[in-house]
Amino acid sequence: MAADEGPARLDWARDGRDWPNRDASRFVEAGGLRWHVQVLGPPSPPAPTLLLLHGTGAATHSWRGLAPRLAQAGFHVVAPDLPGHGFTAMPPRDGLSLPGMAAAVGALLDALPASPALIVGHSAGAAVAVRMALDGRCAPRGLVGLNPALLPLGGLPGRLFSPAARWLGGVSLAPRLFARIGESPAVLDRLLRGTGSTIGDDGRRGYARVVANPGHVAGAIGMMARWDLDALERDLPRLAVPMLAIVGARDATLPPDEGERVRRRVPGAEVETLAGLGHLAHEERPDQVAARILAFATRLGASPAG
């Protein structure tokens, strides 16, 4: 009998036929994985490279509005689907941990090759970016965290989340069950409302596609089951890379004061708050987020003009 290859993953010929920014997509072998990567903008060099790292449960569709704006501003934009997410292959179990993700993205950068001047990470993607910088897997001029998830949850949610995620990670049928539930439009609407953001039909279609796919759900559950931010919190004070946290004031996924918690732990970190926007602020108003990224890059001398 054939070995279980795990839950069915997204198929590019079928599920990627109308993927946002499809013309920018390519597939790359790196670190033992087949990656889906989108590359936009002028070549690097001479253009500075900007790396986009999405959060848990998302994929490159979440950059559909922001990536083209940053490319039009003159950046060489590189945006991968993280391991186990979207159209990128599932890694071994340890590859879904924070250090494992950081190592995997580092291997991808080596294979492209790409040396980012700026890394922009959303939610858990910001933690991957910080871990990469701390571990010497990249040397960016600056880091931008969009509603960054860098610190352990406090209180009762923190005490319940990690054990529950680890338990789900050990239940083989969980991805298929959650994907079946995710097929419901009402469930998807509740998930999106839970972010505090309002996104358009294009964004909703992207999330509808990934949350209903068992392979993608397996990657998200596996990532949450192996996510340990205690070590990252201890290491944050030695982060030597300038950091900007952009926080949506209506974020219902992470407390809006998360940016201030980060500021207290990261030397010299800056925080900017976007009124009226939620956890998916970069999808609601990519123009506002792009403007703040470009201003930060200009201050660092890392902008295309700089």
Beta strands, then each sheet from edge to edge (+ up, - down):
strand 1: 25-30
strand 2: 33-40
strand 3: 49-53
strand 4: 76-80
strand 5: 118-122
strand 6: 142-146
strand 7: 243-248
strand 8: 270-274
sheet 1: 1+ 2- 4+ 3+ 5+ 6+ 7+ 8+
end
